[in-house]
Amino acid sequence: MATIAPNDEKKSYDGEIEAKEHAGTVSQFKADAVEAETSEYNMTVMEAVKAYPMACFWAFVMSSTIIMESYDVFLIGNFIALPAFASRFGVWNAATEKYVIVTKWQSALQMAGQLGALIGVFLAGPLTSRIGYRWATLVGLVLMNATIFVMFFANSLPLFFVAQLLEGLPWGIFIANAPAYCSEIVPLRLRAPATQVLQMFWAVGSIIVGAVTFVYNTRPDENAYNRIPIALQWLFPTPLAILMFMAPESPWWLVRKGRLEEAAHSVERLGRKSMLNAGEAVAMMRRVVDLEKSTAAPSYIELLKGSDLRRTLIVCGIYAAQNLAGNLIANQAVYFFEQAGMTTNTAFALGLITSALQMIFVMLSWILTTYYGRRPIYLWGTGFNIVMLVALGIAASVGTSTMASNAQASFGLIVSVAFTFAAAPVSWCVIAETSAVRLRPLTTGMGRATYYIIEIPCIFLGSFMLNPTGGNLGGKCGYVWGATALVCWVTAYFCLPEMKGRSYREIDIMFKRKIPARHFEKTVIDMQDDE
């Protein structure tokens, strides 16, 4: 029998002690993580608000960056309907006895910002992964201030196109970062309202534009579309930059970077110290980050591998569907109302009413999504819009009369409002929850890029269908968008999972287990499971 030397015996004993200490540390770490996750499960919505009041505030601030994209998207859409803008840059149309912007420039102006944003979202992913949500957003806000100058001094359609293209770059950063940041700083029960605030601020931007253009639409000179409407964009970037400079970084991003003390400090800034344990919250985040751990830096290639491919396809699909299920009618509401036979003043008034109703219905959707989930609201909401879009097409097919025009305007308004009551706000929840924590900035960027890639040809198609110098279909475009919305509904039925009330750990595990989308809601994941 071999004998053990005293030194060897001591080394063996020390190693055993270290192993036990390590096991004890791991056990305590997991217990803390489980405790934090259980605490979030047991919170009601109001308890979560009381425990994390500053998280709600900072989610509100980050979401308000979306006002700038919304404002400019609706502004350029409304400029096309402005008589002063059309008479300055358009051509005379004998059929309507009005000046109109020719189809190619109408489409180009509306897609320029989206083209810039497409570039911006691809820049946002790597930039945010490297420097964080806070600094990446600050870069976008500074860039936004600079690019507004180009649009302010634009005096031709090509210059307006370039201005929109440049402004799109920071839009891409905002739209990629906002849903990810909002979902990471709030507890489980607040993920739906925190991300759906984005849709509310989209409506806020359109309300501001609607009010400004409604006031100025009767002016015959360039002040109807220049100076004040454009200069108002400068109201947003500087105050938001000051607030974002003071904002805490996402604790999830800090944990991914191994900066655990800073992550704990960030958690304390987001919530009430008396109602939460920052150490346990960080342990919960570390547990999820460890599940997704990889030696390689996050890259777009990873989005196309393994279970992450399925997650990427869901995010890209839900983003693409926003353009295919009635959204373009909402974005071109004023122009649509004009083509439906309304006077210019009535069209702008209806556009403003539509935006106000959208804001109200987005807030009502918080209740639906929080208590009834994502999947059923998306399916029922999209299904309703399909019926309304077909009804819009029928109303436009029965002949020209005041009643037919009013019916088209009514169905167009209902489609625009219904979209922001169900499908649109639910989409933000799905986008934020589906992506893996480690790859979230890249996934949201890729998803939004898909949105723009689909939107750009859809803008050309939508403009062609509505423009008197193009297809001149008017409300008959409802048949086209109804068909594309039906495709979205069928795809969502088979592919969209229900993630209401699920922690990021559970979502990770279910995707790795390849659970079918329709079985997500009934699947039970044990609190001790790590995969």
CORBEL-V879778 format. One record per backbone hydrogen bond with DSSP energy under -1.0 kcal/mol. NH is the residue of the N-H (numbers start at 1). CO is the residue of the C=O. Records with the same first field share a line. If there is no record, write none. Layout:
NH->CO ; CO
This chain:
9->5
10->6
11->7
12->8
13->9
14->10
15->11
16->12
17->13
18->14
19->15
20->16
21->17
22->18
23->19
24->20
25->21
26->22
27->23
28->24
29->25
30->26
31->27
32->28
33->29
34->30
35->31
36->32
37->33
38->34
39->35
40->36
41->37
42->38
48->44
49->45
50->46
51->47
52->48
55->270
56->52
57->53
58->54
59->55
60->56
61->57
62->58
63->59
64->60
65->62
66->63
67->64
68->65
70->66
71->67
72->68
73->69
74->70
75->71
76->72
77->73
78->74
79->75
80->76
82->79
86->82
87->83
88->84
89->85
90->86
91->100
93->98
97->93
98->93
100->91
106->102
107->103
108->104
109->105
110->106
111->107
112->108
115->111
116->112
117->113
118->114
119->115
120->116
121->117
122->118
123->119
124->120
125->121
127->123
128->124
129->125
130->126
131->127
132->128
136->132
137->133
138->134
139->135
140->136
141->137
142->138
143->139
144->140
145->141
146->142
147->143
148->144
151->147
152->148
153->149
160->156
161->157
162->158
163->159
164->160
165->161
166->162
167->163
168->164
171->167
172->168
173->169
174->170
175->171
176->172
177->173
178->174
181->177
182->178
183->179
184->180
185->181
190->187
191->188
194->190
195->191
196->192
197->193
198->195
200->196
201->197
202->198
203->199
204->200
205->201
206->202
207->203
208->204
209->205
210->206
211->207
212->208
213->209
214->210
215->211
216->212
217->213
219->216
224->221
225->222
226->222
231->227
232->228
233->230
234->231
235->232
236->233
240->236
241->237
242->238
243->239
244->240
245->241
246->242
254->250
255->251
256->252
257->253
258->255
259->254
260->258
263->259
264->260
265->261
266->262
267->263
268->264
269->265
270->266
271->267
272->51
275->272
281->277
282->278
283->279
284->280
285->281
286->282
287->283
288->284
289->285
290->286
291->287
292->288
304->301
305->302
308->305
309->306
311->307
312->308
313->309
314->310
315->311
316->312
317->313
318->314
319->315
320->316
321->317
323->320
330->326
331->327
332->328
333->330
336->332
337->333
338->334
339->335
340->336
341->338
342->337
347->343
348->344
349->345
350->346
351->347
352->348
353->349
354->350
355->351
356->352
357->353
358->354
359->355
360->356
361->357
362->358
363->359
364->360
365->361
368->364
369->365
370->366
371->367
372->368
373->369
378->374
379->375
380->376
381->377
382->378
383->379
384->380
385->381
386->382
387->383
388->384
389->385
390->386
391->387
392->388
393->389
394->390
395->391
396->392
397->394
405->401
406->402
407->403
408->404
409->405
410->406
411->407
412->408
413->409
414->410
415->411
416->412
417->413
418->414
419->415
422->418
424->419
426->422
427->423
428->424
429->425
430->426
431->427
432->428
433->429
434->430
443->439
444->440
445->441
446->442
447->443
448->444
449->445
450->446
451->447
452->448
453->449
454->450
455->451
456->452
458->454
459->455
460->456
461->457
462->458
463->459
464->460
465->461
466->462
467->463
470->467
471->464
472->467
473->465
474->465
476->473
477->474
478->475
479->476
481->477
482->478
483->479
484->480
485->481
486->482
487->483
488->484
489->485
490->486
491->487
492->488
493->489
494->490
495->491
496->492
502->499
507->503
508->504
509->505
510->506
511->507
512->508
513->509
515->510
519->516
520->517
523->519
529->526
